[in-house]
Each structure stands twice: as structure tokens, then as C-alpha cells.
Amino acid sequence: MILYAGDYENMLNDSLIQKLSWLEEEFSFFFNFKKRKCSQKDRDLANQIIKNTTESINSSESDRMKELLIDTLKSIKSIYPELF
């Protein structure tokens, strides 16, 4: 089976979207019930989740993918500002 550049980019986009959805779900799971009363341990966990996720995203991916990541992080920060 031959993959064309467009197919590969679509696969990368889908993979990134799945990772970003997972990231938002993890924050909801771990921190939604703790809004306004987060400990340092919670902030450390949040930062570690973000670090691991961003490191798993290839730095050579497209600018659009990086924009999606930044938008997701901004969204998370707006919902859970006490973790940042």
C-alpha cells in the first residue's frame, strides 16, 4: 500500500487530535473536582502530564499542529488557571 504525503499528514493530524483530546480528558479526570483547591502536588502532576504530552509530539510537525497544541493548552489554562 502506498501512502501519499497528504495521507501521512492526515494520519499525523488525527494522531495529534487524539493526543490533545486525551490531554483534555486527563485534566478533566484528575482536576475537575479540585477546582480552586489544588495543591503543589496537583500542579506538579499537571505540569508533568503537559510535559510528557508535548514531548511526545514531534517537534518537526507542522505549524498547524503546533497551533492546535497551543490552543489546547490555552483552553486547559483557562479552565484550570490555578494549576499554572
VOBA-1610 file (N, C-alpha, C; in pm, whole numbers, padded with zeros to 5 digits, always signed):
BEGIN
Met+00084-00118+00000Met+00000+00000+00000Met+00088+00124+00000Ile+00059+00216-00087Ile+00137+00338-00098Ile+00066+00449-00023Leu+00139+00515+00064Leu+00085+00631+00136Leu+00133+00757+00068Tyr+00045+00845+00042Tyr+00080+00972-00017Tyr+00105+01073+00095Ala+00175+01180+00061Ala+00208+01281+00162Ala+00084+01332+00233Gly-00024+01353+00161Gly-00148+01400+00221Gly-00205+01300+00319Asp-00196+01171+00283Asp-00244+01067+00373Asp-00162+01066+00502Tyr-00032+01078+00489Tyr+00055+01078+00605Tyr+00026+01198+00694Glu+00008+01315+00633Glu-00022+01434+00712Glu-00158+01420+00781Asn-00255+01362+00714Asn-00385+01338+00777Asn-00372+01244+00895Met-00289+01142+00882Met-00266+01049+00992Met-00201+01122+01110Leu-00105+01209+01083Leu-00041+01286+01188Leu-00141+01378+01257Asn-00226+01442+01176Asn-00330+01530+01233Asn-00423+01451+01324Asp-00467+01335+01277Asp-00556+01251+01357Asp-00490+01208+01486Ser-00363+01170+01478Ser-00289+01128+01597Ser-00277+01243+01696Leu-00246+01362+01646Leu-00234+01478+01734Leu-00368+01511+01798Ile-00472+01509+01721Ile-00605+01540+01775Ile-00642+01440+01884Gln-00607+01313+01865Gln-00633+01212+01968Gln-00552+01243+02095Lys-00427+01280+02079Lys-00342+01314+02195Lys-00397+01435+02269Leu-00441+01535+02194Leu-00493+01656+02258Leu-00626+01630+02327Ser-00707+01545+02268Ser-00833+01505+02334Ser-00803+01430+02462Trp-00705+01341+02456Trp-00664+01267+02575Trp-00617+01364+02683Leu-00537+01464+02644Leu-00485+01561+02739Leu-00599+01634+02810Glu-00697+01679+02734Glu-00811+01748+02795Glu-00889+01655+02887Glu-00906+01531+02846Glu-00978+01433+02928Glu-00903+01404+03058Glu-00772+01395+03051Glu-00691+01370+03172Glu-00706+01485+03271Phe-00701+01605+03222Phe-00718+01719+03311Phe-00856+01717+03374Ser-00956+01687+03296Ser-01091+01679+03350Ser-01100+01570+03456Phe-01043+01455+03426Phe-01048+01342+03519Phe-00976+01374+03650Phe-00856+01427+03641Phe-00774+01449+03761Phe-00811+01576+03838Phe-00852+01679+03768Phe-00858+01810+03834Phe-00996+01875+03837Asn-01094+01824+03767Asn-01224+01890+03760Asn-01287+01906+03898Phe-01276+01805+03980Phe-01336+01811+04113Phe-01254+01894+04211Lys-01133+01931+04171Lys-01043+02004+04260Lys-01032+02152+04225Lys-01118+02201+04142Lys-01108+02342+04105Lys-01104+02428+04230Arg-01012+02519+04231Arg-00993+02617+04339Arg-00919+02564+04460Lys-00893+02436+04470Lys-00817+02388+04586Lys-00712+02287+04543Cys-00620+02333+04461Cys-00514+02247+04410Cys-00389+02263+04495Ser-00327+02151+04522Ser-00203+02151+04599Ser-00083+02160+04505Gln+00033+02173+04563Gln+00156+02174+04483Gln+00172+02041+04411Lys+00131+01934+04475Lys+00138+01802+04412Lys+00048+01798+04287Asp-00068+01860+04294Asp-00157+01868+04178Asp-00092+01948+04065Arg-00031+02061+04100Arg+00036+02143+03998Arg+00152+02067+03936Asp+00227+01993+04017Asp+00338+01913+03964Asp+00287+01806+03868Leu+00177+01739+03906Leu+00119+01637+03819Leu+00071+01699+03688Ala+00004+01813+03696Ala-00044+01881+03575Ala+00072+01915+03482Asn+00178+01971+03539Asn+00294+02006+03457Asn+00362+01884+03397Gln+00364+01773+03471Gln+00425+01651+03418Gln+00341+01594+03303Ile+00210+01597+03317Ile+00122+01550+03209Ile+00144+01633+03084Ile+00150+01765+03100Ile+00172+01853+02985Ile+00309+01828+02924Lys+00409+01816+03007Lys+00546+01793+02957Lys+00553+01663+02878Asn+00499+01556+02934Asn+00504+01427+02864Asn+00429+01430+02733Thr+00315+01499+02732Thr+00236+01506+02609Thr+00307+01588+02503Thr+00359+01704+02542Thr+00425+01789+02443Thr+00554+01724+02392Glu+00623+01649+02475Glu+00744+01580+02430Glu+00711+01468+02333Ser+00591+01411+02346Ser+00553+01301+02256Ser+00511+01353+02119Ile+00492+01484+02109Ile+00456+01543+01980Ile+00585+01584+01911Asn+00606+01530+01795Asn+00729+01551+01720Asn+00748+01699+01690Ser+00863+01752+01722Ser+00891+01895+01702Ser+00895+01933+01554Ser+00907+01835+01466Ser+00911+01867+01323Ser+00773+01870+01260Glu+00668+01850+01341Glu+00534+01852+01285Glu+00497+01992+01240Ser+00392+02004+01166Ser+00354+02130+01101Ser+00318+02239+01201Asp+00324+02361+01151Asp+00286+02476+01232Asp+00140+02466+01276Arg+00054+02412+01190Arg-00087+02397+01226Arg-00102+02305+01347Met-00025+02199+01352Met-00031+02107+01466Met+00017+02175+01593Lys+00120+02257+01580Lys+00170+02330+01696Lys+00064+02429+01744Glu-00006+02492+01649Glu-00114+02583+01686Glu-00224+02510+01762Leu-00258+02389+01718Leu-00359+02309+01788Leu-00316+02279+01930Leu-00189+02246+01948Leu-00135+02219+02081Leu-00145+02344+02168Ile-00104+02457+02115Ile-00108+02582+02191Ile-00252+02617+02227Asp-00343+02601+02133Asp-00484+02630+02161Asp-00538+02540+02271Thr-00501+02414+02268Thr-00547+02320+02370Thr-00491+02359+02507Leu-00365+02394+02512Leu-00304+02435+02639Leu-00367+02563+02692Lys-00398+02657+02603Lys-00466+02780+02646Lys-00604+02748+02702Ser-00672+02656+02638Ser-00805+02617+02685Ser-00797+02554+02824Ile-00702+02465+02841Ile-00683+02400+02971Ile-00648+02504+03077Lys-00561+02597+03040Lys-00520+02701+03135Lys-00639+02789+03174Ser-00729+02814+03080Ser-00845+02898+03114Ser-00942+02826+03207Ile-00947+02693+03197Ile-01036+02616+03283Ile-00973+02590+03420Tyr-00842+02568+03421Tyr-00770+02533+03545Tyr-00653+02630+03569Pro-00680+02759+03583Pro-00569+02855+03597Pro-00485+02832+03722Glu-00544+02773+03824Glu-00471+02751+03948Glu-00361+02645+03935Leu-00360+02572+03825Leu-00257+02471+03803Leu-00134+02526+03732Phe-00143+02651+03690Phe-00032+02708+03612Phe+00039+02817+03689
//
